[in-house]
Amino acid sequence: MQRSLEQRMAIKFCVKLEKSAAETIPMLKKAFGVNCLSDNQIFETKQIIKQIPAMICTNYFTFQFI
């Protein structure tokens, strides 16, 4: 769980920097190695973070809503 949370924070950082999925995936694979989320999980998490306004989320990294 902790690894997943760290990776979600890294993905959120990449979204803020306007990095594409093609740029984000290799960076995460380099940083987290074999413990990295799958390409699909990274892409889906990136899409969720882009679509959900921060104001409606109580916990942005676990996607729990108010």
C-alpha angles and dihedrals in degrees: 000000000000092000090050091051092050090050092050089053089050090050091050089052090052090050090053089051088050093239116166122236087253089060096039099052098058091045092054093045090053093046099043103026116188091357091063121123115253119267090254093051091049092048093047093047090049091052092048092050091050093049102043116078110225091232095068095047122085093187111024096189099051093036095234111161132211 
